[in-house]
């Protein structure tokens, strides 16, 4: 385990050292014209089957648009000398050695190999990529390393979720009070309001139900709806999509946890409002331009059909 702990320290040191200026810099050019510079060049090449663990950042000017340092684990690739190098970027990544620190300055077109670019980049835009190899690991050491990182990250997320849930509950309680809602709170932190009681069968786990819905955040901004009229009213209408109730198999994880739980308080014909803390929605990840990280969500739902 000492080696694994040292890897974590190496990753931290790498973040500080990647931008250091070495006495001698070696500049290379790939077959498609991408120039890259070794800030520090390693010597030990990986063997087939070994894993190259690395960190990287990609920037346009001073703006970072992707960074492995913001992810729970570093990036990695399993080395195989028969892998096809389809672009200059492939040449660089498949040539990484233990100890490498590399700086790439090129255009978005070359970096992405002439393929489709992210919408925020143009073909001729300058892109800077910094790569630093954390280590080269045999498969078992690699598995132990990532299992340790995954366990630590899961523990951290669980602890953060407990705190976030309490914050979300307070936000929802304030919203409910401000809007004079007669809401019921469940043990999980979900709130629901029965606006119209249905007369049909109760929704139970495993049932397939049809649901009309409108989803929005606390300020009222609608991010999705199955109702054409609502979509048009809120400028979210898309001509190519059907506007009709969606089918959900309840309690099977096909929807966010707040839906899986909330639908089970309803009957066929029920109309309700589900007020969902972020921990029962998309958590700490951003799901869309409207649904930011740790967003509390509200859904107006109508159960139109229940199949047992």
N, C-alpha and C positions, 0 to 999 in steps of 0.2 A: 504493500500500500504506500510505502515511502515514495516509490517512483511516481505513483499517481498524484500524490500531494505535490510533488515537485513540478508536475506538469501544470498544475494550477498556478503555482508561483511563476513558472515560465511564461504563461499566458499574460500575467500581470506585467512582468518585466518587458514582454514583447510590446505591449501598448506604449510603454515609455521609450523603447529603443528604436521603434520602426522609423521614426523621423530623424534619428541621429545621423550626422554626416560622417562618413568614413573617410579615412585618408585617401583611399583609392577606390574609385567607383568603376565598375565594369558595365558598359552599355552594350546591349545586344539588340538584334532586330529579328523578328519572326519572318516566316516565309511570306506573310501577307503585309509586311511593312510596319508592324507594331514595334515601337522602340520601348525597351524596358531596361531599368538600371538596377543592378545589385547594390543595395545599401550595405548589405553584408551577404557574402556568398558562403553557403555551407559546402561540405565536402562529401557527406555520406548519402549516397543515393538509396532509395528504398528498394527492397526486394519484392518480387511478385507476391501479392497477397498481403503485404503490409499496408497499414493505414497511415496516410499522411494527414496529420491534424494541423489545421492552420486557422488563423484569423485574417480577416480582410475588411477593408472599407472601400467604398466607391463614392466619389464626389464629383460635383460639377462646381467649379470655383470653390467657395468656402462652404457649400451646402452638401452635407452627406445624405445620399438617398438610399444607401443600404450599408449595414455594418453588422458583422457577425458578433461584435462585442455586445450588441443589444439583444442577442439571442441567448437562450438558456445554455447552449453548448457551442463550442467552436464548429467550424465547417470541417469536412473531411472528405477524402477520396481513398478508395482502395486501389493501390498501384498495380498495374498490369502493363508490361511493356508491349503487348500486342494491341492495346487500345488505339483506335483510330483518332488521329489529330486532325479535326476538321477545320480548325481555325488557328490563328496565332494565339488566341487566349488559351485554347486547348494545349498548344505547345508549351506555354508558360506553366500552366497548372500541372500538366502531366510530367513536367521536368523539375518539379519542386524537390529539394533535398533538405535534410535535417539542417537547421540553422539558417536557412534562406530568409532574407528580408528584401523584398522587391518592390520597386516603384514603377508603375506603368502610367505613361501619359500618351493618350491617343484620342481618337474621335469616337463618338458613340457608334457610328456605323461600323468601324473596325472592331470595337469591343464586342458588339453583338453579332459579329460575323455576317453582316449584311441582312440579318433577319429582322423580324418585327421589333421595333423599339418601344420602350415604355412611353406612354403618352406625354410625359413631361420632358422628353429628350428629343432633339433634332439630330439629323444624321451628322452634321459637321460640328456638333457641340463637343467641346473638350471634356474628357472624362479622365480622372485620376484615380487609379486603384493602388492601394497599398496592401501587400500580402506579407504575412510573417508566419513561418512554420513554427508551430509549438513543439512538435515532436513527430517522429516516425515510430509506429508501434506495431508489435506483433499482435495478431488477432485477439488472443486471450487478454493481453494487457489493455488493448483497446476496448474490449467489452467491459472489463472491470472499471475502466476509467469512466466510460459513458454511463454505466449503471450507477456509479457513485454520484455523478453529476445529475442524473435524472432523479435519484432519490432526494438529493439536497434541494433540487428545484421544486419537486413535488411538496416537500415539507414547507419550503418558503411560500409557495402559492397557497397552501392550506392555511397557513398562519395569516397571510395577507387577506384571504377570503373572509376569515372570521371578522377582521376589522372592517373590511369593506361592507359586509352585510349589515353591520350595526349602523354604519353611515347611511347606507341605502334605506334602511328601515326608517331612520329619522327623516330622510328626505321624503319618503312616501307618506309618512304620518303627517308631515306639514302640508303636502299636496292634498291629501284627503281632507284635512281640516279646512284648508283654504277653499276647497270646492264643495264642501258640505256633502261628502260622499258617505253612504252607509256601507262601509267596507268591513269585511271579515278577514282577520289575519290568521294565517296558518303557521304551523310549527316551523316550517322552512323559511318563513319571512315573506312568502307570497301574500298579497292582498287580492280579494276579489269582491265584486259588487254584482249581485243578481239584479238586473234591470227589468227583466221579464222572465217569469218562471215558465219553463216548458212543460208540456203535458205528455211528452213521449217518454220512451225508455231512458233510464239513467245511463250516463256514459261510464264505462268501466274499463279497466286496463285490458288491452287486447282488442277492444272494439275498433272498428273502422268508422270514422265519423267524417261528415262533410261540414266544413266551417267557412262561413263568410267572415272576413276580418278587415280591420284597419289598424295598422300599427303606427305609433308616433312616440316622440320623446316628450319630456316634461313641458317644453315650451310650445307644444302643439304641432311641431313640424312632422308631417306624415312621411314615413319612409317606405311604406308598402301598403297595398290594399288589394282585395279581391273584387272590389266594387268599382265599376267603370265610372260612375258618376262622381265618386269621391276622388278617384285618380284625376279626373279632369278638373275638379274644383281646386285641387292642390298641386296642379302642374307636375304630376308624376305619371301621366297617362302615356302608355307605350302601345302603339297601334298593333304591334306584332304579337302581343301576349293576350291570352284569353282572360277574361274577367268572369270568374265563376268560383263557387266554393271549392276549396282545396280538400283533398282527402288525407286524413291523418290516421295512422294506426297508433292508438293511444298507448303511452307507456313503453314504447319500443325504441326511444331515442332518435326518432326521425325528425323531431322538432326540439326546440330548446326546452330545458327542464320545466320552466314556468308554464309552458303549454301542456306538457305531459301531465303535470299535476293539476293545473287549473281546470282543464277540460273535464276532469273527473268529479268536479262539483256541480256539473251541469246536466241537463236532460235535453233530449231532442226538442227543439223549439225554443230553448233558452237563449236569451240575449244577456250578455254580461260584459263587465269590464275587468280585465286582468291587469293588475299593477305588479310588475315583475322587477325585483331587485337584480342588479347586474350579475350577481353570483348565480342566478337561475336563468340568465340570458346568455350574453356573449363574454362575460367576465372582463378580464383586463385587456382584451384584444379589440381592435377597431374593426367593426364588421362592415362599415360603409362610411360614406362622407358624413351622413347624419348620425349614425350609431358610433359614437366615439368609445374609447376604452372606458370601462366602468359605467356605461350608460344604463340608467333605469328606463325600462320600457313600459308602455301602456298599450294594450290591445282591446279594442271593442270587437267582440266576437258574437256570432250567432251560429248555433248548432242546427243545421238544416236537416241532418239525417244521421241516424245511428244504426250501424249494422253489427249485430251480436256475433 
